């Protein structure tokens, strides 16, 4: 009879965590940040159809990095949760905190009970009536949750992108300025690679990110007052993004 090898629970959890981190690090970064009139979600994503950013409910958006099929299933589950809760109780009862808690439970269960963890990192953003009332929750692959203030970066070289945002972000910015901060942060790993000589031959022109390679969405703080809609989420076209990046 074959003898089974013993692996300690600590080693199993460590191996799963390392596996998930490597998968997430292979993806391109996503940035979420607050500005004066709302919240901006910006991702390096040249695909026009495979979105990393999506709408969940009236004033709540979702962003993710990692394996598309895994985070897309979570996004759809979040939409169903929000619709059922809003219909059963009240629309105001659907909050980013409640949705983040549901995601945390799902991710934690998969991480501990399944053989392969989800290779995803999520952000749930809710725009408030004022910039100080915005909420950004980060969900890690193991179900851990954190409440971020003002901005976050995830995926790829998230530490470098986050550090770049920390140097430039401040409250009260306009949309154009917020997008320029986000693009500058997303470009930081490319610029570092080019500076250190780690970039591959011929990759120099690709250091800068243009509007066609970006996926951008906004949660409009004044959607109800200006447009009369309770839905704050809207995507920006490549032309809109280019125009905002040119804003002086």
C-alpha positions, 0 to 999 in steps of 0.5 A: 500500500502506498504511503501518503506523505504528511504536509503540515497545514501551515505549508499547505496554506503557504503554498496556496498563497504563493500560487495565488500571488504569482498568478495575480502578479502576472496580470496588469495593474488596476487603480481606483481613486477618489476625486472631487466629482466621483471615483475613477477606476482605471486599468491597463486593458487593451481588450474592448470586451473582456472588462476588468471593471464593471457596475454592481449597483447604483453607486457601487463598482467592481474592479479585479485583476487575475484570472478573468473567468474567476473574477467574472463569476464573482462579479456576476454573483455580486450583481445577483446579491445586490439585485436580490437585496435591493428588491427584498429590502431597499436600494439603500441597503445595498452597500459596498461593505455588505458586498465586500463581506460576501466576497470575503466569505466566498474567497475565504471558503475557496482558499481553505476548502478547495485544492486551488485558490482563486487567482484574483484580487478585487476592489469594491468601490462606493461613491458617497455624497462627498469625497470623504464618504467614498469607500474602497474595499480591497479583497485578497485571494484568501478572503482578507479585507481592508478598507482603503482611503482615497486610492488603491492599486492592485495586480502586477507590481502593485507596491510600486504603483501604490507608492507612485499614487501616494506621492501625487494623490490629494483630495479635491482633484478634477477628473482629468488630473485624477486620470493623469495620476492613475496613468502615471502610476500604471506607467511606473513599472514600465519606466522602472524596467526601461531605466534598469535595462530590464525592458525587452528590445524594442519595448521603448515606445510601449512605456507610455500608456495611451487611451486605446490601451486603458479601460476607464470608468467613473462613479459620478457623485452627482448622477442623481442631481444632474442626470436624474439617475440613481445609476452613477456608473459610466464608462469612458470611451477612448476619445473621452479618455484622450480628451481628459488626459489632454486637459490642462 
